[in-house]
Amino acid sequence: MVSIVIFALLLTAGTGFFVFNAMKIRSNILLGRDLDRSDRSSERWKTMILVALGQKKMFSRPLPALLHLLIYVAFVITQIELIEIVADGLTGGHRTFRESLGGFYTFMISFIEILSLGALIATFIFLSRRNLLKLPRLNMAELKGWPMKDANLILIMEIVLVTCIFTMNGADEVLLSAETGEPLSYGFLISSILGPSMFGGIDAHTLHLLEQIGWWGHILMVFAFLNYLPYSKHLHILLAFPNTYYSNLNQKGKFSNMESVTAEVTLMLDPNADPYAAPAEPTGEPQRFGAKDVTDLTWKNLLDAYSCTECGRCTSSCPANITGKKLSPRKIMMDTRDRLVEVGDNIRKNGKDYQDGKSLLGDYISEEEVWACTSCNACVQECPVNIDPLSIIVDLRRYLVMEESKMPTELTGMLTNIENNGAPWQFSPNDRLNWANED
């Protein structure tokens, strides 16, 4: 009875704390500007199924894709065993579903063990890629410190979790035979071999203790992982689905326009328009041109930031980064998330009007990074969960140009030519056909 009470308290506290942090993340995302992504629902469902569930874009790099798939499938399927563990914990039972499911139960646990073994192998390979092989995209400057520790910690947690599964099942296999005095076995594919080789000859009391250590270790690691997610890049496990559903379905390279600017230009180009007429509808508070801080971005930009896997595929494909420029699209997303967390915490502590004197542009992302971008969309194309760093970069540029009148000198000359000559080149429109008159 004591164990049931302890388990119920842990279950309540673990899920409650996760929900609390999930609501904080939701409130942070909603600090962004409104954006309508409710159109083309069938296409959005298809995108989510292919990209988030099917991991379609991961397979542009087959080896890490297969390794990631092993961990991903193991994570999803092992939740079936987690249902039984929760049922056992709340009832005080042991393998609650075994009798009712019969042979299918043995098949499912064996299947979970195969997936868990594959995930364990993949985990060791991922640890080696980061810490021994030191792949360049996994050892860049923005990953130094906490991001690197975060990546390693989650892999270590995976190893502990799988170890607990095999300890629980392996000890249980030997315990069944020890308690009955007959060579009985649950018949789990891996544990029926691993259990006797690891725990054979151990007395029943110790076997029971090992089984309980595996059982409690498994569920405690699940609770720890669940409540670690809101502080980790691995939140993409959950957010990849809404993030891909709300993907930008327009053609890549199509930039968004500010409605207020479009309306003003339309008014200027209409010879019949009255420039002194009041607007047809109240526009509310004037909107900042572009973005200086996270609250100037859209909620989808902020969801992107929380969904970033920090895999670095965007940065490794960025031509600016490859040629030695300061820009890293991954860093853009990490900086946006860090600043959003800071702003959200400030608002909860000090009220919505609190200003800390800092901003995303300047304190987190430099002007040099923003102007290094070639707007080629390589980062958008490569992202396995359809994150769009370019839209954030463009809005930061808009602020610099339209609010601060800051831009590289090369662009200043080009924009002056467009204004005066209607083209980027320093030639009068009247001289455009002079080349045709040459002999």
N, C-alpha and C positions, 0 to 999 in steps of 0.2 A: 504493500500500500504506500509505503514511503517513496519508493521509486516512481510510482504512478504520479504522486503529488509533485515530486521534483521534476519529472518530465513535463507535466502539464504547465508548471511555472516557467520552465525553460522555453517551451513552445509558445506560451503567451508572450513572454518577454521578448523572445527572438523575433517573432512575427510583428509584434507591436512596435519595436524599435525600428524595424525595417520600414514599416508603413509610415512612421514618423519622418524618417529620412527621405522616403519617396515623396512625401507631400512637400518637403522643403525643396526638393529638386523640381517638382512640378511648379511651385510658386516662383522659383528662379526663372524657369523657362518662360513663364507667362509674363515676365517683366519685359519681354520683347514686343515689338510692334506687331500689330495684327497683319495677318496674311491669309488669303483665302486659298486653301488647297483641297477644296471639297469636290472639285470637278473630276471627270473621267475615272470614276470609282472602279470600273472593271479593269482598266489599265493599271490602276494603282495596286489592286489586289494581285494582279499578275506579276507586277514588279516585285512586290513584297515576297511572294512565294518563290520566285526565281532567285532573287538576290539575297534575301535574308534567310529563308528556309533552305533553299537549294544551294546557296553560296556560289552562285554562277560566276561572279567576277573573281572569286578566289583562284579559280583554275587557270587564270592567265599565267600563274606560276605553280605548276603541278605538284612539285614535291611538298612545299609547305602547305598547299591546299589539302593534300591527302592526310598529312599529319594533323592538321587542324580539324579535318572532318572526323578523324578517329576520336579526338577529344570531344568534339561537338556532339556526335551521335551518342557516345558514352554518357555525356552529361544529360542528354534528353532521356535516354532509355533507363538509366539508373534511377530516375525519379519514380519508376514503377516500384522498385524495391523500397524506396523512401516511403511510399504510401503504406507498405506493410510495417515498416519500422515505427511509423507514427501510430498505426493501429495497435501494434504490440505495446508501445509505450503508454498509451491511454487505457489499455485493458489489462495490462500485466501479462498478456499472453506471449506465446513463442511461435513464430512462423504461422501467424493466424490464417493465412490463405492456403497453406500447404495441402490440407486434407480436401478442401473444397475444389481446388484446381487440379490436384493429382499430377499426372505426368506433364501437363502444360506448365505447372509451377516449376518443375525440375528443368524443363526446357528454357523457361524465361530466366531463371537464375543462372543457368549455364551460359546463355546468350549474354547476359549482363557481365559475367566474368570474362568472357572473350573480349567484349568491348573494353572492359576495365583494363585488361592486360595490354590491349592495343593502345589505350590512352596513356598507360604508364610508360610504354616504350616511346611514344610520341613526346611525352613530357620530358624525358631525359634528353631526347634529341633537341628539343627547343631550348633546354637549359644549356646544352653544349653550343648551340648556334649563337646564343647570347654571350656566354662567358668564356668559352674556349676558342671557338672559331672567330668570335667577335665580328660578325657580319657588319659591314659599314653602316647600313641603314638602321641597325639596332644598337649602335654605339655612337650616335651623334651627340653634339653638345647639349641639345634640349632634353636628352634622356639621362643626363648625369644627375646623381642624387636620388631623390624619391622615385621618379619614373622607373629607373632601372631596378630599384629595390621592390617596387610594386610588381613589376613583371616577374621577378624571381620569386617573390613571396607567394604569388598565386600558383605558380608551378610547384612550389614546395608543398603548398596546401593540397594540391591535387595528388601528389605522391603519398602524403599522410592519409588522405581519404581512401585511396585504393588499397593501401596497406591495411587499413582498418577493415575494409570489406573482406579481404582474403584472410585476415586473422579471425574475423567473426565466422566466416563460412568454413574455413579450414579446421578450426577448433571444434566447431559444431559437428562436422563430419566424424571426427575421432571420438567426440563425446557421445554421439549416438551409439556407436559400437561399444564404448566403455560402459555405458549405463545398462545396456541390454545383455552384455556378455556374449553377443553374437556379432559376426562380421557384417553388420548392417551399414548402409550408406545412403545419404540423400541422393547420391548420384550426380552431384554438381560436377561439370566437366573438368574444371581445373582444381577446385578445392578437394575433390575426391582423391586426387594424386598429390597435391601440395600438402594437404592436411596431415596424412600419415607420415610423409617424409619430414615434416617440420615438427609435428606435435606427437608423433607416435611414442608410446611408452610413458607418457605423462599421466599422472593420476587424474581422476575425474574432477576433483575439487579445483585443481589448477587449470584444467581444460575449461571448466565453467567460468573461472575468473578471466581467462584469455578471451573467451567468447564475449563476455560482458565488456571487457576492455575494447574489443573490436566494435561491439554494438554502440556503446556510449561514445567511443571515439568517432565513429561514423556520424552520428547525429550531431555531436558537438561541432565537428568540422563543417557540417551543413549549415548550422546556425551561424558559425563564425563567418563562413563564406557569404551567406545571405546578407549579413550586416556589414561586411567589408565592401560589398559591391558598390554602395553609394559613394565610397571614397576612392574607388579604383577605376582604372580605364576599362575594367572588365564589366562595367555597367552596360557595355554594348551588347552583352548577352541578351538583355531584355529590350534595350532601346533600339536595336537594329531593326526590329519589326516595324514600330511606328515611323522610324526615320526613313526607311525605304518606302513605306506606304505613301508618305508625304513628300516623295522625291519631286524635284523639278522636272517635269515631263516635256518642257519646251526643248527645242533644238539647242544643242550646246553652242555657245557663242551669241545667243540672243540675250541682250542685256535688258534689264527692267528699267522702266522710266518712272520718274516721280510724277504723280498725278498733278501736283500743283504746278510743276514746271511745264508739263505738257499742256495744261489748260492755259497757262500764260502765253506760251508760244502760239497756240491756236488762236488766241485772242489777238495777238500782234499781227498774225498773218491774215486775219479776216478783215477786209476793207469795210465791211458793213457793221463791224462790232463797235459798241460804245465803250471806250476804255474807262469811262467814269461810272458805268452801271454797276450796281451792287451785285455781288455773286448770287446765283440762284439759290444756293443753299449755304447755310453757315458752315464754314470749314473748321471751326473749333480753333484750338491753339495752333500756331504755326509750327510746322514740322521742320526739324533740323535738316539741312541739306546734307545727305550722306550720314556717316556715323562717326562719332568721336568716342563714345563709350558703348557698353553692351546694351544699354537700354534703348539705343538708337537702332539696333539691329532687329530683325524679325524674330519671332518665336522659333521659326524653323532654323535660323542661324544658330540659335542657342541650343536647340535640340541636337543639331549637328555637333556642337562642341561637346556635349555630354556623351554623344554616341561614338566619338573618336576612339579607335582601337589602338592608336599610337603605333601602328604597324610600319609606318614609314614608306609605304608604297607610293604615296603622293610625292614625298620629298625625293625619293630615289628616281622618280620619273620627271621631276621638275627641271627644265632646261636652265633656268636661272641658278638653281642650286648646283647642278652638275658643272656649270661653268665657274663656280666659285663665288657666286653672289650670296649675300647674307640671307636671302629669303629661304624659309623652309615652311611649306604649307602645313606640315604636321605641327610645327611650333605655333603657327597662327591659330590653329584649333585649340591647342593646349593652353595658350595664353588667354584665349577667349573664355575657356572654361574656368581657368583660375581667377580671372577678373570677375566673372559672373558669380562664382562662389563668394568672393569678397564682397561684392555689392549686395548680394542677397543677405549675407550675415549682417552687414551694416544696417540694412533696412529693418531686419527683424529686431535688432538691438536698439536702434536709435530713431526709427520712424522712416517713412517713405521719402521725406524731404531731406534726409541727411546727405551731406556731400563730404567726401573724405579728401577732396582736392586732387584726386588721381583720376586717370582715364585709361581706357584700353589703348588708344593711340597716344604714343609718347612714353607712358610709363611701362607698358607691356610690349607693344609693337612699335617699332621705329619707322620713321618715314622712309628710310633706306630700304627696309624690307618691302614696304608697300609698292614703291616705285620700281623695284627689281622685277616684279611680276610681268610676264609677257602676255598674259591673258589667253594662253594657249589652250586651257582646259585640260591639260594632261593630268593634273591632280584630281579633277572631277571624274575623269574617265577611269583612273586607276583605283579609286577608293572602293573597297569591297562592300561598303554599306551606304554608298551614294551620298557621301558628305560633299559639300560644295564650298571649299575654302575661297574660291574666286569671288563669290558674291560678297563675302566679308571684305576682301581686299578692295573690291570696286567701291563699296560704300565708304571705306576709309579714305580712298582717293577722292571721292566726291566731296567729302568734308574738307579735305585739304585745298581743293581747287575752288569750290563754291563758297566756302565760309572763310578760309584763311588766305585765299589767293596764293597758295604755295604750289609750285610745280617745278620740275627740272627745267633748266634754261632751254634745252632742246625742244621741249613741249611748248614753252612760251612762244618761241619763234613760229612754230607750226600753227598754233592757235591764232596768232596775230595774222598770219597769212590767210587762214580760213576766213577770219572776220573781214579782212580787207579785200581779198582776191577770190574768195569762194573756193579755194583749193589750198592744199598744204604747201604749194610751191610759191616762191617769191616772184611771180610773174603776173602781170595785169591780165584780166580775162580777155581784153582786146587783143592780146598777143599770143593767145593759145594756138592759133593756126599758122603762126609765122613759119613753123617748120615746113609746112606744105608749099610755101613759096620759095624755098631754097632750091637752087639748081642741083 
